[in-house]
Amino acid sequence: MMGHIAMFPMQVPHAMPFSSAKPDSSIQSPIHTFEDALRFLNGLDVSAMKLGLDRIRTLMDTLGNPQDSLPMVHIAGTNGKGSVTAMLSSVLKSAGLRVGSFTSPHLIHVRERIVINGNPILQDDFQYEIASLKAHLEALGLPREEWPTYFEFINVVAYQYFKRKQVDITVFETGLGGRLDSTNIVKHPNLTVITTIGMDHMQHLGDTLSKIAAEKAGILKQGVPLVLGPAIPQDAMDTILEQAELNDVPVKIAQTDMLQVLPQESNPVTGLCVSQSDTGRQYRLSLLGPYQKNNLAVVLECIQALRHQGFVIEESAIQEGLAHTYWPVRFQYFEKQHLILDGSHNQDGFQSLQECMRFYFQDQPMVWLLSLRGNRNPEYLTRLIQQFGKPLGVVVTQSNPLHLYHPATQLAESIRPQLPPGCPVEIAETPTAALARLKALQQQLPGQKPLGVITGSLYTAGEILSCLNRGE
């Protein structure tokens, strides 16, 4: 299962995870084809961020508020929310439910963000929903500056699509934060979840864990149960619990005391094995990281909460759903290529990656492929590499839009002095070229193929996943 790399059965355009297109006349052009829909969407400024909910609430009122008739689990958190969304959605699907999932960002194609039972929205449906919403906005006569942002537009499409397809339940992952995130317009979800709190996106969410926690806790709703992850720092936890008390929110903190990772039963091909000591059950997770034990604890608490609400979720569905979860580039192992593809991009993520590599590949020689967004500190990447002895080589690249990344030459220069003497540091113009150089470095050690580790950017990982899907 771990070597499986087909993301979904379709022809994947050679598209970047985010277009660098600026708003242009494409948003005024009619939509007759799927490609028209893509051009329109990319014509919206993908980097635009308009924090606040008044604009999208007003729009949803004109659409009849489809989001308020959707059963929903709403998930926020600095790290882990995507994995929890993926695992919980897979379990609910295995329980026989029709499950809509909304996640961000996408890795290869925007349709990955809107999924029903593991299948991304079809091209025809995507075109229809985009064209319908565009026509609705034009009929309202709203000036362009009051139109939804790129993220908000896709979010609204998800609400409309899931309503039209009559899903049984939805699992929505927040974009940034929670309080002012456009996913936060649902008045009464079935369940809210906060997985972790860490120092990330401080320019938008605040410069302390308590401030960041307050933004995440903005998804809490009066009387709606809340599940909290097991490793939330105490000052952040205090902030969330205070908000929960103010809103009469019943809180369940996921516990890992009864969960134990079984190293002897775990490997990067068959998956992570976790035992539950109080029941004697063993769970085989397709997601490899030992840290997934914490996310599993959250998922199990979510299942209990949903059972109390009348959802029928048998133990067999839990086992099947966890074993068949697909959430790519989160410590994803490709056995044939002997590659780890990982989208970690912040300090906590690199710490989790380090834990995973020690768990599965402690003494193996390694070569690295790195890229990093400009708002991230290269020091964290250097610290990560230094934990594993002398690397046999490092390849540095950047993705589009280039201006959002540390230039590859500068990133290489900041990393090179911290590496052991003689370690080659190469620069590749694109992730595709970087992958080719990484594979070449893997061939240079006689008798043993070193592990290739690709990390630093979720978007670069998505481009490389696309290469692997195409067999390059």
Secondary structure as UniProt FT lines:
FT   TURN            2..3
FT   HELIX           25..27
FT   HELIX           34..43
FT   TURN            46..47
FT   HELIX           54..62
FT   TURN            63..64
FT   HELIX           66..69
FT   STRAND          72..76
FT   HELIX           81..94
FT   TURN            95..96
FT   STRAND          99..102
FT   HELIX           110..113
FT   STRAND          114..116
FT   TURN            117..118
FT   STRAND          119..120
FT   HELIX           123..140
FT   HELIX           144..146
FT   HELIX           150..164
FT   TURN            165..166
FT   STRAND          169..173
FT   TURN            179..180
FT   HELIX           182..185
FT   STRAND          191..194
FT   HELIX           202..205
FT   HELIX           209..216
FT   HELIX           217..219
FT   TURN            222..223
FT   STRAND          226..228
FT   TURN            230..231
FT   HELIX           234..246
FT   TURN            247..248
FT   STRAND          251..253
FT   TURN            257..258
FT   STRAND          259..261
FT   HELIX           263..265
FT   TURN            268..270
FT   STRAND          271..276
FT   TURN            277..280
FT   STRAND          281..285
FT   TURN            290..291
FT   HELIX           292..308
FT   TURN            309..310
FT   HELIX           315..323
FT   TURN            328..329
FT   STRAND          332..334
FT   TURN            335..338
FT   STRAND          339..341
FT   HELIX           347..361
FT   TURN            362..363
FT   STRAND          366..370
FT   TURN            374..375
FT   HELIX           378..386
FT   TURN            387..388
FT   STRAND          393..396
FT   HELIX           402..404
FT   HELIX           408..415
FT   HELIX           416..418
FT   TURN            421..422
FT   STRAND          425..427
FT   HELIX           431..442
FT   TURN            443..444
FT   TURN            446..447
FT   STRAND          451..455
FT   HELIX           458..469
FT   TURN            470..471
//
